[in-house]
Structure formats: C-alpha cells, structure tokens
Amino acid sequence: MFTKKELDPKNLGTKQKINSKYSKAQFAESRQLSRMEKDILAAVLLEQQTYTKEEAQQHINQFMNREAQ
C-alpha cells in the first residue's frame, strides 16, 4: 500500500521532514496507534486532508475530553 520514497543523492545528508503529514488511511494502518485511537481518527479525520502525528494526537485528545451526551 505504501511506496518507498526514492533517495535523492543530493540530499543524503539532510534529515527527513519532522512534520511529515499522513492521510486518514495511513493512520488506520499505523502500528503505533491502538485500535481505539484508530477508531477515533476514523471518525474525526477528513478523507481528503493530511495531518501530522501531533495534529492527529490533538484530535484524539479533543475527542476523549468531550463530555458524553
């Protein structure tokens, strides 16, 4: 599902972007998230947008801190 990025010989010494963005589907496949976190993100993230890990964690925290209705 994921494709490996080709390494650019000119940029071998540079670090990968710290704030990489991921799609909703990529978070669903993540091994770093629990099943509950994946379910929350599936409900709150938009399909056509990308998010950093920090943004995704903020969405999880906001969801968890809401009062039950």
Secondary structure as the mmCIF struct_conf table of DSSP 4:
data_model
#
loop_
_struct_conf.conf_type_id
_struct_conf.id
_struct_conf.beg_label_comp_id
_struct_conf.beg_label_asym_id
_struct_conf.beg_label_seq_id
_struct_conf.end_label_comp_id
_struct_conf.end_label_asym_id
_struct_conf.end_label_seq_id
HELX_LH_PP_P HELX_LH_PP_P1 LYS A 4 ASP A 8
HELX_RH_3T_P HELX_RH_3T_P1 PRO A 9 ASN A 11
TURN_TY1_P TURN_TY1_P1 LEU A 12 GLY A 13
BEND BEND1 THR A 14 THR A 14
HELX_LH_PP_P HELX_LH_PP_P2 LYS A 15 LYS A 17
TURN_TY1_P TURN_TY1_P2 ILE A 18 ASN A 19
STRN STRN1 TYR A 22 SER A 23
HELX_RH_AL_P HELX_RH_AL_P1 LYS A 24 GLU A 29
BEND BEND2 ARG A 31 LEU A 33
HELX_RH_AL_P HELX_RH_AL_P2 ARG A 35 VAL A 44
BEND BEND3 LEU A 45 LEU A 45
TURN_TY1_P TURN_TY1_P3 GLU A 47 GLN A 48
STRN STRN2 THR A 50 TYR A 51
HELX_RH_AL_P HELX_RH_AL_P3 LYS A 53 ASN A 65
BEND BEND4 ARG A 66 ARG A 66
HELX_LH_PP_P HELX_LH_PP_P3 GLU A 67 ALA A 68
#
